[in-house]
Amino acid sequence: MSDSTIPAEGFGLLRGKTGVIFGALDESSLAWHIAEAVHREGGRFVLSNAPVTKRFGSLEGLAERTSSPIVYADATSADDLGAVFAAATEHTDGPLDFVVHSIGMGINVRKKRPYEDLNYDWYLKTLDISAVSLHRVVRAALDAGALADAGSVLALSYIGAQRTFSEYSEMGDAKALLESIVRSFGYRLGQRGIRINAVSQSPTRTTAGSGIKGFDAMFDFAEQIAPLGNADAQSCADYCVTLLSDLSRMVTMQTLYHDGGFSAMGISDATVELLAGALASE
Ligand SMILES: NC(=O)c1ccc[n+]([C@@H]2O[C@H](COP(=O)([O-])OP(=O)(O)OC[C@H]3O[C@@H](n4cnc5c(N)ncnc54)[C@H](O)[C@@H]3O)[C@@H](O)[C@H]2O)c1
């Protein structure tokens, strides 16, 4: 739970800034909350998601509320992404200050294929959608001359990149690659003052999150361990705003944990008591 005293009109942190936000599917999406927070802070943006989401997403409502055009694009297609950045710079009349990559999909995970028995075509697709797409997005933006100097690129990650969470399976590999791309591109983008970071977010109840078997157990476990509890989507969006703003202009190539302290914990009293109780009743 995160209480906030942020005023409805925000702080104007992104006034005058423009960008592209990838990955808002419905009201539970992290990108949806990020778009609302960016809008609150005065930023303008183009929304993008996979063409297939036209059929079952609800992006139009968000687009209308935030006065943002939508350009549908498959994040595995360089041509689609090129079209996004061409349209975005035309809409904003100049290069962009920020890009948010909030895209992920584990095909083997969805199809309940265990890690020991991965279907490699699906695995490559998972890596392509969830990690390589970040490279492709940045490259498309650079090729289109769409990134302003001193801009900010942000991707969403999970601690499964560093530690094994059994049911997270292939997505742990995808997040490890994603975070590596953040570092590799960060070096190169730094020459123009552009920064790139990954926010490693708590388990959050979204379409992608709940597609993982055992998600509720992962959610409850993290909730018990993290001193602040799990970070919700709203607080994630507020943190992302600071990373898109000039307030964080010297931060780059980082995996930044937004997880209520989970990543620095071993075990908590609540978990010790729970385990002790379970063992005693055996
Ligand atoms: N929910 C969690 O527990 C959690 C925790 C940490 C990190 N994340 C990460 O946050 C990001 C956003 O996920 P979310 O939890 O908001 O779920 P979500 O399902 O709302 O968002 C995932 C998005 O990826 C998009 N996508 C999938 N394939 C695509 C493709 N080929 N081209 C373009 N877009 C495509 C989907 O349409 C969707 O909008 C992901 O990177 C996810 O791994 C989620």
The ligand as a Tripos MOL2 file, in Angstrom:
@<TRIPOS>MOLECULE
LIG
   44    48     1     0     0
SMALL
NO_CHARGES

@<TRIPOS>ATOM
      1 N1          3.2820   -7.0800  -13.2500 N.am      1 LIG1
      2 C1          4.3840   -7.3840  -12.5970 C.2       1 LIG1
      3 O1          4.3620   -8.0790  -11.5790 O.2       1 LIG1
      4 C2          5.6990   -6.8300  -13.0910 C.ar      1 LIG1
      5 C3          6.7770   -6.7570  -12.1920 C.ar      1 LIG1
      6 C4          7.9980   -6.2650  -12.6670 C.ar      1 LIG1
      7 C5          8.1250   -5.8820  -14.0000 C.ar      1 LIG1
      8 N2          7.0590   -5.9830  -14.8470 N.ar      1 LIG1
      9 C6          7.2560   -5.5770  -16.2590 C.3       1 LIG1
     10 O2          6.4760   -4.4440  -16.5220 O.3       1 LIG1
     11 C7          6.2510   -4.3690  -17.9320 C.3       1 LIG1
     12 C8          4.7750   -4.1160  -18.1830 C.3       1 LIG1
     13 O3          4.0160   -5.2330  -17.7810 O.3       1 LIG1
     14 P1          2.6510   -5.1000  -16.9720 P.3       1 LIG1
     15 O4          2.8300   -5.8750  -15.7280 O.co2     1 LIG1
     16 O5          2.2000   -3.7130  -16.9240 O.co2     1 LIG1
     17 O6          1.6350   -5.9780  -17.8450 O.3       1 LIG1
     18 P2          0.7860   -5.6100  -19.1400 P.3       1 LIG1
     19 O7          0.3060   -6.9110  -19.6630 O.co2     1 LIG1
     20 O8         -0.2260   -4.5960  -18.8270 O.co2     1 LIG1
     21 O9          1.8690   -4.9720  -20.1290 O.3       1 LIG1
     22 C9          2.6680   -5.7410  -21.0000 C.3       1 LIG1
     23 C10         2.5310   -5.0750  -22.3680 C.3       1 LIG1
     24 O10         3.3890   -5.6570  -23.3400 O.3       1 LIG1
     25 C11         2.6950   -5.5270  -24.5790 C.3       1 LIG1
     26 N3          3.2580   -6.3950  -25.6190 N.ar      1 LIG1
     27 C12         3.3540   -7.7510  -25.6010 C.ar      1 LIG1
     28 N4          3.8580   -8.1800  -26.7720 N.ar      1 LIG1
     29 C13         4.1030   -7.0710  -27.5300 C.ar      1 LIG1
     30 C14         4.6320   -6.8610  -28.8340 C.ar      1 LIG1
     31 N5          5.0160   -7.8960  -29.6170 N.pl3     1 LIG1
     32 N6          4.7140   -5.5970  -29.2850 N.ar      1 LIG1
     33 C15         4.3370   -4.5390  -28.5310 C.ar      1 LIG1
     34 N7          3.8380   -4.6820  -27.2830 N.ar      1 LIG1
     35 C16         3.7220   -5.9300  -26.8010 C.ar      1 LIG1
     36 C17         1.2780   -5.9540  -24.2050 C.3       1 LIG1
     37 O11         0.3220   -5.6470  -25.1900 O.3       1 LIG1
     38 C18         1.0920   -5.1920  -22.9060 C.3       1 LIG1
     39 O12         0.5660   -3.9030  -23.1490 O.3       1 LIG1
     40 C19         6.7730   -5.6810  -18.5110 C.3       1 LIG1
     41 O13         8.0890   -5.4880  -18.9800 O.3       1 LIG1
     42 C20         6.7930   -6.5810  -17.2800 C.3       1 LIG1
     43 O14         7.6730   -7.6650  -17.4310 O.3       1 LIG1
     44 C21         5.8570   -6.4370  -14.4190 C.ar      1 LIG1
@<TRIPOS>BOND
     1     1     2 1
     2     2     3 2
     3     2     4 1
     4     4     5 ar
     5     4    44 ar
     6     5     6 ar
     7     6     7 ar
     8     7     8 ar
     9     8     9 1
    10     8    44 ar
    11     9    10 1
    12     9    42 1
    13    10    11 1
    14    11    12 1
    15    11    40 1
    16    12    13 1
    17    13    14 1
    18    14    15 2
    19    14    16 1
    20    14    17 1
    21    17    18 1
    22    18    19 2
    23    18    20 1
    24    18    21 1
    25    21    22 1
    26    22    23 1
    27    23    24 1
    28    23    38 1
    29    24    25 1
    30    25    26 1
    31    25    36 1
    32    26    27 ar
    33    26    35 ar
    34    27    28 ar
    35    28    29 ar
    36    29    30 ar
    37    29    35 ar
    38    30    31 1
    39    30    32 ar
    40    32    33 ar
    41    33    34 ar
    42    34    35 ar
    43    36    37 1
    44    36    38 1
    45    38    39 1
    46    40    41 1
    47    40    42 1
    48    42    43 1
@<TRIPOS>SUBSTRUCTURE
     1 LIG1         1 GROUP 0 **** ****
